[in-house]
């Protein structure tokens, strides 16, 4: 990654019981598993290599705990716009269970009954992108899988539906930024040590 260019780091919360089992976890406020806590602590060294002028976290405890265990707890600003996709009646279900009820369902096309649409999530992400661009330095966001899929699409100025084109493991770190004035993706879904920069 180039020196001196503003960056936006995305840290997906570490492991919970439902992230391990593939259950859609939107509004359910689950704690980290002990393994998730260890993974979050393991991020501290990599995250300490960058300076952040903006530290935002989803209000859900799995994101806040990841930020605290990774060493940035004293700087967190809670941002409701970083909450995970509201899955409505699909909350707690796996994709297989959802498809059994609603064959052909696609989160990025259909949204969730009783929850959010992709357009609603895209609007949240557009506000987050603007906030990061206006920050005086690097930003770091602690949040969730699908909200970060949508954020990546918004950062790259793609339709919200392109959120389906990326994946994120629990406890991963991704880095977005700029090259020649264009918004770019520098690193995606890293769970090992980040490259030096």
N, C-alpha and C positions, 0 to 999 in steps of 0.2 A: 504494500500500500504506500502511496506517496506521502512524504512528510508535509505537514502544514495544511493539508486540505481538511476542511470541516468534515466530520464523520458523525453518523448516527449508529449507535450500537443497539442491537436488539437482543435481550436475554430472555429466552423462554424459561419460565419457572421450571424448577427441578421436579423430580418424580413424585407423583401422588398415587394413591391406590387406583384411581380411575384412569390416569394417564397410562398406567401400566396395563390396564385391562382394555383400553381402547374405548372407554365410555365417554360420550360427549359431556364435557364439564364446562358449562357456561357460568351460571349464577350460583351453583352449589359451591360453598366455601370450604374446600377440603384442605387439610394440612399436608405438609410435605411428609413423605415417608422418611425413616432414618437414613436410607440410602440417598434420598433426595437432599436431605440436609447436608450429608457428606459431599455430594456433588456440588451443591451451592458453595460450600466453604472452599472447595477446590478451584472455584472461579476467581477467588480473591487475587491471586498472583497475577493472572492475565489482565484483570480489570484495572489493577493498580498501575499498569504501564501507560495508561491514557489519562488525560485530564478532562473532566466533564464539567461544563458550566450549567448543564440541565440534567437532573436525575429524576425521572418520572417512574411511577409504579402504578399498576392496576391496584384498585382497592382490595382485591381478593388476597387472602392471607398467603396463598401459595406463592404469589409474586412478591409480596412484601417481605416474606421470610427469605426468599431467594436473595433479594437485594441486601437485606441485613446480614445474612450469613456470608455474602460475597464482599462485605466490607463497606457498603455504601449506605447503610441504614440511617446514619446521622444526616444525610443530605436528601432523603427521599421527599418528593412532593407527590401526593396522591392525585392521580388523574383518572376520573371516571371514564373518560374517553378511551382509556386503555383496557377497560374491562373486556372479557372475552365475549365473543358472539353470544347473543341470547338465543339458545336453542329451543326455547318454548317447550312444547310437548315432547320434543325429542331429548330433553335433558336426561342424562344418565343412561341413554341407550347407546349401543354400539351401532356402527354403520350397517352391519348385517341385520340387526333387529329393526332398524329404520326401514331398510329396503324390503323387509318382509311385510311391513305395514303399508309402505308407499313405494312400490316398484318403480325404478327409474329415477328416484329422488337424487337431486344434485344440489348440494348446499349453495353453490355459486350461481345457480340459476333460480332455484326455488325458494331459498331461505327456509325458515322454520315456522310452522303454524304456531301461533301464539307467541312467537319470538321475533327475531329481526330478519330483515331482507338484506341481501348483499348491498343494495343501494344505501340503506341506512348505515351499515358498517363502513362503506366507502366514504360517506360524508364525515363520520367520526375520524377516519384516517386522514382525510384531507385536512382537517383542523390540526391533527397531530403533526402532519408533515410541515404545515405552515409554522407551527410553534417551534419545531426543530430548526427550520431554516432561519427563523428570526433569532434563535439563541446566539449569544455572542461567541460561543465555542462549540465543542463537541457535546452531543447529547447521548444519554443512555436511557433506554426504556426497558422496564421489567414487566413482562406481560405473558401472553398466551399464544398458542399455536395459530389459530385461525385469524385472530386480530392481526398477528404479524404477517400472515399470508396476505391479508388485505392491505396492510401498511406497505409491504414491498411493492405490490401492484400500484398503489398510489404514488409511492416514491418514484417509481420508474415511469409514471404517467401512462399507465396501462389501465384498461377497464378492470373493474372490480372482479370480474369473472376470471381474470388471469391469476387470481389468488390460488386457483386450483393447480397451478404449475409449479409450486414450490412445496417443500415439506420441512418440518422442523421436529427434531428430537427434544425430549425434555432435557433441560439444563444446557441447551446449546446457545452459542453466541454467533451473531451475524453482524456484519458491518456494511453499511451503505455510505455513500459519499458522493463526491464530485470528481469528474475528470473533464478538463477543457470546458468547464461550465455546464456539463451534462450531469444529470443524476445517474449514478451507477451503483451496482452491487459489487463490493470488493471481496467479501467473504460470506459464505452462507452455511449455516447449520454446523458450525465447528463445535465439537465436544472434547477435543483434545486441546493441547496448548495452542494458543493463537500465535500466528507469525509475529515476529518482532517488527516494529515499525518506527 
